Amino acid sequence: MQIIENLKVKEKLYIEKLQNGLTVMIIPKPGMKKKYMIWGTNYGSNDNKFIVPGEEEVTEVPNGVAHFLEHKLFEQENGTNSLDTLTALGVNANAYTTNDHTAYLFECTDNFYEAMDELMDYVQHPYFTDENVEKEKGIIGQEIRMYDDYPDWRVYLNTLEAMYHENPIKIDITGTIETISKIDKDILYKCYNTFYHPSNMAMVIVGDFKPEELLEEVKKRLVKKEASGEIKRIYPEEKEEIVKPEIIQKLEVSNPIYTIGIKDVRKENSNNKNEIIKKHISIEILLNIIFGRSSKLYQDLYKDGIIYGEPSLDYEFGKNYAHILITGMSSNPRKMYDSFKQRVKELKNNGIDKNDFERLKKMIYGNYVREYNDVQDIARMFLSDYFKGICSFDYLEEIEGINVEYLNQVLKDVFKEEKMVLSIVENE
Amino acid sequence: MEHEVKEIKKGIKFHILNSDKFKTNLFAIFLTTKLNRENVTKNALVSMLLRRGSKNMKSQEEISKKMEELYGAIFDCGLDKTGDNQVLKFYIEAINDNYLPKHDGNILNTVINSLLEIAFNPYIENEGFKKEYLEQEKNNIKQRIEGKIDNKARYSLERTIEEMYKNEPYGLYKFGYIEDLEKINEKDLYNYYIDLINNCKIDIFLSGKLDEDVEKLIEENENIKSLKERTPLFEMPKVPEKKDIEENIVTESMEVTQGKLVIGLNVNISSDEDKYTTLLYNSILGGSANSKLFQNVREKAHLAYVASSTYYRFKSIIFINSGIEISNYDKALKLIREQIEDMKKGNFTDEEIENSKKGIIAAIKTIDDEQDTGITYYFGQELANSNVSEEEYIKKIESINKEEIVDIANKVQINTIYFLKD
């Protein structure tokens, strides 16, 4: 196995790409009782249009298939449900779907290999019937309805709606009650066979292990699969412009909830990994300079009772999208938004203060180190970064090379007023 | 993890949790006081005001800059309702010196001194809290109280608690009441605060890789020195008296697409030891994916995505939570009642018991692997005045048998059925 060591957090990553194409990553944590295993496929709610390897024609499936598959994979042919089996072992099992990957996982202290048997068995052996597919529609239907009642989720989806014309990032991961009604077992098998090939998958295991021995245990449990060609994913062409500058939804809330979205350009060819990481770190520093707890904007708005707490500051990106999201609660979101735009303008004109920069760079460094406390955080971070073509350690290394000039450039390139949208959820 | 406790002064304890597993040190101060209608809003305000500024860090901005300078130390405050107590919590989590890119002073030292100053030496003007800060925080609390309705599932739970504990401390909302705010001024609140820190129970926690003499650091801190000895005024959790109750059915309307059904159960235990059995009972009823509620309400009847139960050991109550189609209310309620009845009749297998035990034991074993969980665990022990090691805890769980669970099941009574619909 290849070993990558990071001296800052004093951790080692053991990584190997197996013959069948599966990437296995192991991060040993001596002394930890908790163990975490996650197995993911590079397939999420964005992947609705594709060409199956060996076929000519384009396949298009209803929204929500990746998430539906995540629910159904637990079902076994002998009538058992793997979630039950894993729970019975005393392990904490779960699964989740994002826009670019789906992952199956468990955390445990004891019975690791028994749980690994079960996880690797159910992920490799789908069993879908007309009956078990129909039944799931009721459960997922209630999951969709639950999200309908979350103002935070509504304000987020609306922001994407205001930013993107065609990009599937704006689709709700679960699909809608209408789209999931069209899902049947044939669609599920087709998507499973296309995307659940080892060459499209990666596994991360974190805990007190000897990596070489553990890798052999993984290999033993792999089902042999024929080599597969490349999956051609078809994403619609997306304009650089936003759709509309403002989007409002009426819901029963105590105070308006807002998200400011800033659409960024992310071209397929901008694949220089170090540049992506540097940009990501710079945006995190910038967001904190503009609207973090110590920022002038935050202090002023808090004093005036326009905001009540610090907003959450995020930069999300994938292969063909990137955007900033600033979310919080405000008594007057439009006033908050004007102040925000004003503050960005001032910073562009005056440049970033060197002290602010140095201080917040330290803070972001600390935030990255903190990620290495818990087996779950480590495993999820390495998996999700891997599907973006990134090794998580690189964030700790790239941060040193960032300077004020670079930050000022990113500020000018990304924080453009014509790329900003405001999404509000408020009372009638 | 080693856990050491030292009484620094009467009523003030220092807990040390030494472990080299973490990249961070976590320092926490908990102030525990009785929950009552008179003081609930004041406590909430005090908790909000202390984070606004201290003697030497006069504003939130100064505190934030200091934390950022310490490689993004995270300073946070919390307000909890634990049994019949209100707990004001203050935390700073900071990177351990071993993981800094270069040597940069003694971070732990600064962390300890900063948090002690924030909790015990606030920013004062004219013998009171700063008027401007108080007005802003009143506004902030008002928003939090009104914000109860934003998360409909949590709101339904809060309403159920209110219904179950009408006119009792536990029924109070931890952020207090809007009508109290007007009466509170900066001087009276400051006097109240002085009274609070003179009489509350104080617990100080430090978790992480601790090489230096941290005890000395605490003992020699000026803010610790100026604290008085006290006989702390707080409520020990007690075994609740059994009351004969009628089911209280409450239905309310709000703009929701999904109905939220919460059922509050009383568990009429007769001793503290029964709490371990109740934990296991709850796990079988609704505590995991193998539980009766998850299997029958979600997997078999497909009525819900969420169908679970949670045990609040400080009050010996269980809440059943579920999100359902509004028209399925009768069906879901009937099914949930059947699960409760099944438990009373002993309709569960040895396998279900064993599986639940495994889940609980795994959770106990992770106490050591998470800094905040470790602190929460030892604080719970501290409040209950018990000293059960993780090994003993596991043994207690392992030794429970079916008869004991059925016995608990028959001490369970439905107190309140709350339904939020459109």
Boltz contact constraints between the chains, C-beta under 6 A:
constraints:
  - contact:
      token1: [A, 31]
      token2: [B, 21]
      max_distance: 6.0
  - contact:
      token1: [A, 32]
      token2: [B, 369]
      max_distance: 6.0
  - contact:
      token1: [A, 33]
      token2: [B, 365]
      max_distance: 6.0
  - contact:
      token1: [A, 33]
      token2: [B, 369]
      max_distance: 6.0
  - contact:
      token1: [A, 34]
      token2: [B, 366]
      max_distance: 6.0
  - contact:
      token1: [A, 34]
      token2: [B, 369]
      max_distance: 6.0
  - contact:
      token1: [A, 83]
      token2: [B, 289]
      max_distance: 6.0
  - contact:
      token1: [A, 84]
      token2: [B, 290]
      max_distance: 6.0
  - contact:
      token1: [A, 87]
      token2: [B, 288]
      max_distance: 6.0
  - contact:
      token1: [A, 87]
      token2: [B, 289]
      max_distance: 6.0
  - contact:
      token1: [A, 87]
      token2: [B, 290]
      max_distance: 6.0
  - contact:
      token1: [A, 88]
      token2: [B, 290]
      max_distance: 6.0
  - contact:
      token1: [A, 88]
      token2: [B, 355]
      max_distance: 6.0
  - contact:
      token1: [A, 90]
      token2: [B, 358]
      max_distance: 6.0
  - contact:
      token1: [A, 90]
      token2: [B, 359]
      max_distance: 6.0
  - contact:
      token1: [A, 90]
      token2: [B, 362]
      max_distance: 6.0
  - contact:
      token1: [A, 109]
      token2: [B, 362]
      max_distance: 6.0
  - contact:
      token1: [A, 109]
      token2: [B, 365]
      max_distance: 6.0
  - contact:
      token1: [A, 135]
      token2: [B, 302]
      max_distance: 6.0
  - contact:
      token1: [A, 138]
      token2: [B, 302]
      max_distance: 6.0
  - contact:
      token1: [A, 139]
      token2: [B, 302]
      max_distance: 6.0
  - contact:
      token1: [A, 139]
      token2: [B, 305]
      max_distance: 6.0
  - contact:
      token1: [A, 142]
      token2: [B, 304]
      max_distance: 6.0
  - contact:
      token1: [A, 142]
      token2: [B, 305]
      max_distance: 6.0
  - contact:
      token1: [A, 143]
      token2: [B, 305]
      max_distance: 6.0
  - contact:
      token1: [A, 145]
      token2: [B, 257]
      max_distance: 6.0
  - contact:
      token1: [A, 145]
      token2: [B, 258]
      max_distance: 6.0
  - contact:
      token1: [A, 146]
      token2: [B, 258]
      max_distance: 6.0
  - contact:
      token1: [A, 146]
      token2: [B, 305]
      max_distance: 6.0
  - contact:
      token1: [A, 146]
      token2: [B, 323]
      max_distance: 6.0
  - contact:
      token1: [A, 148]
      token2: [B, 257]
      max_distance: 6.0
  - contact:
      token1: [A, 149]
      token2: [B, 152]
      max_distance: 6.0
  - contact:
      token1: [A, 149]
      token2: [B, 256]
      max_distance: 6.0
  - contact:
      token1: [A, 149]
      token2: [B, 257]
      max_distance: 6.0
  - contact:
      token1: [A, 149]
      token2: [B, 258]
      max_distance: 6.0
  - contact:
      token1: [A, 252]
      token2: [B, 255]
      max_distance: 6.0
  - contact:
      token1: [A, 253]
      token2: [B, 150]
      max_distance: 6.0
  - contact:
      token1: [A, 254]
      token2: [B, 146]
      max_distance: 6.0
  - contact:
      token1: [A, 254]
      token2: [B, 147]
      max_distance: 6.0
  - contact:
      token1: [A, 254]
      token2: [B, 149]
      max_distance: 6.0
  - contact:
      token1: [A, 254]
      token2: [B, 150]
      max_distance: 6.0
  - contact:
      token1: [A, 255]
      token2: [B, 143]
      max_distance: 6.0
  - contact:
      token1: [A, 293]
      token2: [B, 64]
      max_distance: 6.0
  - contact:
      token1: [A, 294]
      token2: [B, 61]
      max_distance: 6.0
  - contact:
      token1: [A, 294]
      token2: [B, 64]
      max_distance: 6.0
  - contact:
      token1: [A, 294]
      token2: [B, 65]
      max_distance: 6.0
  - contact:
      token1: [A, 294]
      token2: [B, 68]
      max_distance: 6.0
  - contact:
      token1: [A, 299]
      token2: [B, 61]
      max_distance: 6.0
  - contact:
      token1: [A, 305]
      token2: [B, 139]
      max_distance: 6.0
  - contact:
      token1: [A, 308]
      token2: [B, 140]
      max_distance: 6.0
  - contact:
      token1: [A, 308]
      token2: [B, 143]
      max_distance: 6.0
  - contact:
      token1: [A, 359]
      token2: [B, 68]
      max_distance: 6.0
  - contact:
      token1: [A, 359]
      token2: [B, 69]
      max_distance: 6.0
  - contact:
      token1: [A, 360]
      token2: [B, 68]
      max_distance: 6.0
  - contact:
      token1: [A, 362]
      token2: [B, 71]
      max_distance: 6.0
  - contact:
      token1: [A, 363]
      token2: [B, 68]
      max_distance: 6.0
  - contact:
      token1: [A, 363]
      token2: [B, 72]
      max_distance: 6.0
  - contact:
      token1: [A, 365]
      token2: [B, 71]
      max_distance: 6.0
  - contact:
      token1: [A, 366]
      token2: [B, 71]
      max_distance: 6.0
  - contact:
      token1: [A, 366]
      token2: [B, 72]
      max_distance: 6.0
  - contact:
      token1: [A, 366]
      token2: [B, 95]
      max_distance: 6.0
  - contact:
      token1: [A, 367]
      token2: [B, 72]
      max_distance: 6.0
  - contact:
      token1: [A, 369]
      token2: [B, 23]
      max_distance: 6.0
  - contact:
      token1: [A, 369]
      token2: [B, 95]
      max_distance: 6.0
  - contact:
      token1: [A, 369]
      token2: [B, 99]
      max_distance: 6.0
  - contact:
      token1: [A, 370]
      token2: [B, 24]
      max_distance: 6.0
  - contact:
      token1: [A, 372]
      token2: [B, 23]
      max_distance: 6.0
  - contact:
      token1: [A, 373]
      token2: [B, 22]
      max_distance: 6.0
  - contact:
      token1: [A, 373]
      token2: [B, 23]
      max_distance: 6.0
